[in-house]
């Protein structure tokens, strides 16, 4: 069991999806569950089915119990080297996040930072992690410095 120290932001690299769909994708890869703890929707739940009311809504993914430690059943599968000490959040996005998603993401991250006492400098994009850099990741395909500034508001 490790202390929770980071929040890692990701994108799905897809223009559509839900936590249920990502769970299917990850289970097909042989994982035990969805890799992320939360998913921020963009409203496009299937390739040709948009529900605009869901734009910015947040779905729960992998279990997280609310204490300050990541136990075995809570360990995500989203950022090598951080899975056992971080909350993984994925936005349904390829190259661009929608404004409602960013608003919801900021609200969620602020609340998680407060609840788990995670400092701003420990909110990272996948591309900012050591493994993300090594693999040449661009995920979450947003300016993380601008996003961290948004968290200060």
Short mmCIF file of the C-alpha atoms (twelve columns), coordinates in Angstrom:
data_MODEL
# 
_entry.id   MODEL 
# 
loop_
_atom_site.group_PDB 
_atom_site.id 
_atom_site.type_symbol 
_atom_site.label_atom_id 
_atom_site.label_alt_id 
_atom_site.label_comp_id 
_atom_site.label_asym_id 
_atom_site.label_seq_id 
_atom_site.Cartn_x 
_atom_site.Cartn_y 
_atom_site.Cartn_z 
_atom_site.pdbx_PDB_model_num 
ATOM 1   C CA . UNK A 1   0.000   0.000  0.000   1 
ATOM 2   C CA . UNK A 2   1.464   3.362  -1.085  1 
ATOM 3   C CA . UNK A 3   0.638   6.940  -0.129  1 
ATOM 4   C CA . UNK A 4   -1.332  8.835  -2.755  1 
ATOM 5   C CA . UNK A 5   0.921   11.652 -4.012  1 
ATOM 6   C CA . UNK A 6   -0.034  12.505 -7.627  1 
ATOM 7   C CA . UNK A 7   -2.849  13.082 -10.078 1 
ATOM 8   C CA . UNK A 8   -2.045  12.104 -13.667 1 
ATOM 9   C CA . UNK A 9   -4.126  13.509 -16.543 1 
ATOM 10  C CA . UNK A 10  -4.624  11.517 -19.745 1 
ATOM 11  C CA . UNK A 11  -6.614  11.607 -22.961 1 
ATOM 12  C CA . UNK A 12  -8.271  8.598  -24.545 1 
ATOM 13  C CA . UNK A 13  -6.814  9.237  -28.021 1 
ATOM 14  C CA . UNK A 14  -10.350 8.725  -29.313 1 
ATOM 15  C CA . UNK A 15  -13.029 11.203 -30.312 1 
ATOM 16  C CA . UNK A 16  -15.768 9.231  -28.525 1 
ATOM 17  C CA . UNK A 17  -16.192 6.970  -25.522 1 
ATOM 18  C CA . UNK A 18  -17.274 6.389  -21.955 1 
ATOM 19  C CA . UNK A 19  -15.797 4.640  -18.929 1 
ATOM 20  C CA . UNK A 20  -17.728 1.530  -19.988 1 
ATOM 21  C CA . UNK A 21  -16.122 1.588  -23.452 1 
ATOM 22  C CA . UNK A 22  -12.617 2.186  -22.103 1 
ATOM 23  C CA . UNK A 23  -13.126 -0.678 -19.653 1 
ATOM 24  C CA . UNK A 24  -13.984 -2.941 -22.633 1 
ATOM 25  C CA . UNK A 25  -10.858 -1.760 -24.497 1 
ATOM 26  C CA . UNK A 26  -8.640  -2.396 -21.481 1 
ATOM 27  C CA . UNK A 27  -10.147 -5.795 -20.663 1 
ATOM 28  C CA . UNK A 28  -9.495  -6.853 -24.281 1 
ATOM 29  C CA . UNK A 29  -5.832  -5.990 -23.676 1 
ATOM 30  C CA . UNK A 30  -5.821  -8.421 -20.745 1 
ATOM 31  C CA . UNK A 31  -5.948  -5.812 -17.981 1 
ATOM 32  C CA . UNK A 32  -7.969  -6.559 -14.832 1 
ATOM 33  C CA . UNK A 33  -10.115 -3.403 -15.168 1 
ATOM 34  C CA . UNK A 34  -10.180 0.080  -16.679 1 
ATOM 35  C CA . UNK A 35  -6.836  1.777  -16.108 1 
ATOM 36  C CA . UNK A 36  -8.246  5.133  -14.922 1 
ATOM 37  C CA . UNK A 37  -10.083 6.147  -11.767 1 
ATOM 38  C CA . UNK A 38  -12.197 8.817  -13.494 1 
ATOM 39  C CA . UNK A 39  -13.257 9.591  -17.079 1 
ATOM 40  C CA . UNK A 40  -14.405 13.035 -18.283 1 
ATOM 41  C CA . UNK A 41  -16.848 12.710 -21.180 1 
ATOM 42  C CA . UNK A 42  -17.118 14.972 -24.233 1 
ATOM 43  C CA . UNK A 43  -20.725 14.072 -25.118 1 
ATOM 44  C CA . UNK A 44  -19.890 11.735 -28.010 1 
ATOM 45  C CA . UNK A 45  -20.689 8.387  -26.399 1 
ATOM 46  C CA . UNK A 46  -20.572 6.332  -29.611 1 
ATOM 47  C CA . UNK A 47  -19.041 7.211  -32.989 1 
ATOM 48  C CA . UNK A 48  -22.321 8.669  -34.292 1 
ATOM 49  C CA . UNK A 49  -24.253 9.313  -31.082 1 
ATOM 50  C CA . UNK A 50  -23.801 12.613 -29.234 1 
ATOM 51  C CA . UNK A 51  -25.605 13.438 -26.007 1 
ATOM 52  C CA . UNK A 52  -24.545 17.021 -25.399 1 
ATOM 53  C CA . UNK A 53  -25.880 16.899 -21.829 1 
ATOM 54  C CA . UNK A 54  -23.055 14.435 -21.054 1 
ATOM 55  C CA . UNK A 55  -20.330 16.831 -22.252 1 
ATOM 56  C CA . UNK A 56  -18.204 17.453 -19.159 1 
ATOM 57  C CA . UNK A 57  -19.817 14.741 -17.064 1 
ATOM 58  C CA . UNK A 58  -17.521 12.593 -14.957 1 
ATOM 59  C CA . UNK A 59  -17.744 8.828  -14.671 1 
ATOM 60  C CA . UNK A 60  -16.034 6.629  -12.107 1 
ATOM 61  C CA . UNK A 61  -13.643 4.020  -13.405 1 
ATOM 62  C CA . UNK A 62  -11.343 1.888  -11.289 1 
ATOM 63  C CA . UNK A 63  -12.247 1.680  -7.626  1 
ATOM 64  C CA . UNK A 64  -10.837 4.204  -5.180  1 
ATOM 65  C CA . UNK A 65  -11.947 4.081  -1.541  1 
ATOM 66  C CA . UNK A 66  -11.254 7.605  -0.290  1 
ATOM 67  C CA . UNK A 67  -8.349  7.048  2.074   1 
ATOM 68  C CA . UNK A 68  -4.896  8.482  1.344   1 
ATOM 69  C CA . UNK A 69  -3.378  5.177  0.285   1 
ATOM 70  C CA . UNK A 70  -3.579  3.147  -2.912  1 
ATOM 71  C CA . UNK A 71  -4.225  -0.481 -2.048  1 
ATOM 72  C CA . UNK A 72  -3.722  -3.397 -4.433  1 
ATOM 73  C CA . UNK A 73  -7.261  -3.329 -5.850  1 
ATOM 74  C CA . UNK A 74  -7.040  0.444  -6.445  1 
ATOM 75  C CA . UNK A 75  -3.751  0.534  -8.362  1 
ATOM 76  C CA . UNK A 76  -4.433  2.005  -11.787 1 
ATOM 77  C CA . UNK A 77  -2.912  1.059  -15.112 1 
ATOM 78  C CA . UNK A 78  -2.259  4.457  -16.640 1 
ATOM 79  C CA . UNK A 79  1.292   5.749  -16.019 1 
ATOM 80  C CA . UNK A 80  4.275   3.489  -15.464 1 
ATOM 81  C CA . UNK A 81  6.061   4.471  -12.265 1 
ATOM 82  C CA . UNK A 82  3.008   6.299  -10.890 1 
ATOM 83  C CA . UNK A 83  0.236   3.687  -10.882 1 
ATOM 84  C CA . UNK A 84  0.674   2.778  -7.219  1 
ATOM 85  C CA . UNK A 85  0.728   6.393  -5.977  1 
ATOM 86  C CA . UNK A 86  -1.637  8.329  -8.249  1 
ATOM 87  C CA . UNK A 87  -5.173  8.915  -9.375  1 
ATOM 88  C CA . UNK A 88  -5.536  8.548  -13.140 1 
ATOM 89  C CA . UNK A 89  -8.050  10.773 -14.918 1 
ATOM 90  C CA . UNK A 90  -8.810  10.356 -18.618 1 
ATOM 91  C CA . UNK A 91  -10.622 12.817 -20.835 1 
ATOM 92  C CA . UNK A 92  -12.350 11.563 -23.955 1 
ATOM 93  C CA . UNK A 93  -10.253 13.504 -26.439 1 
ATOM 94  C CA . UNK A 94  -7.895  12.973 -29.315 1 
ATOM 95  C CA . UNK A 95  -6.132  16.297 -29.864 1 
ATOM 96  C CA . UNK A 96  -8.493  18.807 -28.285 1 
ATOM 97  C CA . UNK A 97  -10.532 18.981 -25.092 1 
ATOM 98  C CA . UNK A 98  -13.921 20.704 -25.040 1 
ATOM 99  C CA . UNK A 99  -14.352 23.652 -22.668 1 
ATOM 100 C CA . UNK A 100 -16.979 21.893 -20.520 1 
ATOM 101 C CA . UNK A 101 -14.570 18.979 -20.089 1 
ATOM 102 C CA . UNK A 102 -11.824 21.341 -18.927 1 
ATOM 103 C CA . UNK A 103 -14.186 23.010 -16.459 1 
ATOM 104 C CA . UNK A 104 -15.258 19.656 -15.009 1 
ATOM 105 C CA . UNK A 105 -11.697 18.359 -14.968 1 
ATOM 106 C CA . UNK A 106 -10.518 21.440 -13.062 1 
ATOM 107 C CA . UNK A 107 -13.339 21.086 -10.523 1 
ATOM 108 C CA . UNK A 108 -12.575 17.387 -10.029 1 
ATOM 109 C CA . UNK A 109 -8.823  17.904 -9.727  1 
ATOM 110 C CA . UNK A 110 -9.230  20.794 -7.260  1 
ATOM 111 C CA . UNK A 111 -11.481 18.639 -5.080  1 
ATOM 112 C CA . UNK A 112 -9.104  15.654 -5.224  1 
ATOM 113 C CA . UNK A 113 -6.114  17.901 -4.445  1 
ATOM 114 C CA . UNK A 114 -7.905  19.266 -1.400  1 
ATOM 115 C CA . UNK A 115 -9.249  15.943 -0.174  1 
ATOM 116 C CA . UNK A 116 -5.974  14.033 -0.564  1 
ATOM 117 C CA . UNK A 117 -3.628  16.986 0.131   1 
ATOM 118 C CA . UNK A 118 -1.910  16.741 -3.263  1 
ATOM 119 C CA . UNK A 119 0.199   19.788 -4.183  1 
ATOM 120 C CA . UNK A 120 -0.271  21.560 -7.505  1 
ATOM 121 C CA . UNK A 121 3.184   20.521 -8.737  1 
ATOM 122 C CA . UNK A 122 2.085   16.875 -8.443  1 
ATOM 123 C CA . UNK A 123 -0.697  17.292 -11.002 1 
ATOM 124 C CA . UNK A 124 0.945   16.027 -14.172 1 
ATOM 125 C CA . UNK A 125 0.056   15.228 -17.726 1 
ATOM 126 C CA . UNK A 126 1.039   11.727 -18.806 1 
ATOM 127 C CA . UNK A 127 3.593   13.335 -21.133 1 
ATOM 128 C CA . UNK A 128 5.301   14.925 -18.104 1 
ATOM 129 C CA . UNK A 129 5.989   11.620 -16.329 1 
ATOM 130 C CA . UNK A 130 9.329   9.904  -16.820 1 
ATOM 131 C CA . UNK A 131 7.765   7.019  -18.756 1 
ATOM 132 C CA . UNK A 132 5.628   9.417  -20.808 1 
ATOM 133 C CA . UNK A 133 8.695   11.430 -21.793 1 
ATOM 134 C CA . UNK A 134 10.641  8.282  -22.616 1 
ATOM 135 C CA . UNK A 135 7.813   7.002  -24.831 1 
ATOM 136 C CA . UNK A 136 7.322   10.400 -26.514 1 
ATOM 137 C CA . UNK A 137 3.756   10.764 -25.235 1 
ATOM 138 C CA . UNK A 138 1.767   13.920 -26.006 1 
ATOM 139 C CA . UNK A 139 -1.132  12.812 -23.789 1 
ATOM 140 C CA . UNK A 140 -3.211  14.591 -22.490 1 
ATOM 141 C CA . UNK A 141 -2.797  16.848 -25.524 1 
ATOM 142 C CA . UNK A 142 -3.300  20.063 -23.588 1 
ATOM 143 C CA . UNK A 143 -1.020  22.750 -22.198 1 
ATOM 144 C CA . UNK A 144 -0.527  21.468 -18.653 1 
ATOM 145 C CA . UNK A 145 0.992   24.747 -17.443 1 
ATOM 146 C CA . UNK A 146 -2.184  26.571 -18.503 1 
ATOM 147 C CA . UNK A 147 -4.299  23.863 -16.883 1 
ATOM 148 C CA . UNK A 148 -2.371  24.184 -13.610 1 
ATOM 149 C CA . UNK A 149 -2.940  27.973 -13.754 1 
ATOM 150 C CA . UNK A 150 -6.672  27.259 -14.103 1 
ATOM 151 C CA . UNK A 151 -6.491  25.166 -10.922 1 
ATOM 152 C CA . UNK A 152 -5.353  28.230 -8.960  1 
ATOM 153 C CA . UNK A 153 -8.581  30.137 -9.667  1 
# 
